[in-house]
Amino acid sequence: MIKHVVMWKFRPEAEGKTRKENALWMKERLKSLVGVVPQIRALEVGVNMKESEMAYDAVLISLFDSEEDLAAYKVHPAHAEISNYCKNVRESRTVVDYIV
């Protein structure tokens, strides 16, 4: 199995939303992918609750059966729509994929 972890820092203001509003937007949209993207085995999204220069604003932790399933998730149209929005509102992103 592959665990896919992504963390985002959002711009203070982007697309008419605050950093926190964009983090919550991402959380709801990513959670809505369960049942839509068949390759997702598990998915959790958290929004940071503590202000810190070192903190990221949101985190995604998801689980896939294989690297092929992760690749299919990344290009799924429902995921691509969220990803495209995120590119407009994020300041930075970090990713870790590993075998569990």
C-alpha positions in Angstrom: 0.0 0.0 0.0 1.1 3.6 -0.6 0.5 6.4 1.8 0.3 9.8 0.1 0.8 12.9 2.4 0.5 16.4 1.2 0.8 19.7 3.2 -0.1 23.1 2.0 0.6 26.7 3.0 -2.0 29.0 1.6 -1.6 32.7 0.6 -3.1 35.1 3.2 -5.7 36.1 0.7 -6.5 34.3 -2.6 -9.6 33.8 -4.8 -11.5 36.0 -2.4 -10.9 33.8 0.6 -8.6 33.9 3.7 -5.9 31.3 4.3 -8.3 29.5 6.7 -11.2 29.6 4.3 -9.1 28.1 1.6 -7.9 25.4 3.9 -11.5 24.5 4.9 -12.5 24.6 1.2 -9.8 22.1 0.4 -10.8 19.9 3.2 -14.4 19.7 2.1 -13.5 19.1 -1.6 -10.9 16.5 -0.9 -13.3 14.6 1.5 -15.9 14.6 -1.3 -13.5 12.5 -3.5 -14.2 9.4 -1.4 -16.6 7.3 -3.4 -15.9 9.3 -6.5 -12.3 8.3 -7.1 -12.4 4.5 -6.8 -8.7 4.1 -6.1 -8.9 5.9 -2.7 -8.7 3.4 0.1 -8.7 5.9 3.0 -8.5 9.7 3.1 -8.1 12.2 6.0 -7.8 15.9 5.8 -6.8 18.2 8.7 -6.7 22.0 9.0 -4.1 23.5 11.3 -5.3 24.8 14.6 -2.2 26.5 15.8 -0.5 29.6 14.4 3.2 29.2 13.9 5.7 30.3 11.2 6.6 26.6 10.9 3.1 25.3 10.5 1.4 24.4 7.3 -2.3 25.2 6.9 -3.7 21.9 5.8 -2.7 18.2 5.5 -4.0 15.3 3.4 -3.2 11.8 4.3 -4.5 9.2 1.9 -4.0 5.5 1.2 -3.8 3.6 -2.1 -3.3 0.0 -3.0 -0.5 0.7 -5.5 1.6 3.4 -7.2 -0.7 2.9 -10.3 -3.7 3.7 -8.2 -2.0 6.8 -6.8 -1.2 7.9 -10.4 -4.8 7.3 -11.5 -6.0 9.4 -8.5 -3.8 12.3 -9.5 -5.2 12.5 -13.0 -8.9 11.8 -12.1 -11.0 14.8 -13.3 -12.5 15.4 -9.8 -9.1 15.6 -8.2 -7.6 17.7 -11.1 -10.3 20.3 -10.5 -9.3 20.6 -6.8 -5.6 20.6 -7.7 -6.0 23.4 -10.2 -7.8 25.6 -7.7 -5.1 24.8 -5.1 -2.4 26.0 -7.5 -4.0 29.4 -7.5 -4.3 29.7 -3.7 -1.2 28.0 -2.3 2.0 29.6 -1.3 3.9 26.2 -1.0 3.2 22.5 -1.0 5.2 19.5 0.2 4.6 15.8 -0.6 5.7 12.5 0.8 4.7 9.1 -0.7 5.8 5.9 1.0 5.1 2.2 1.2 3.3 1.0 4.3 
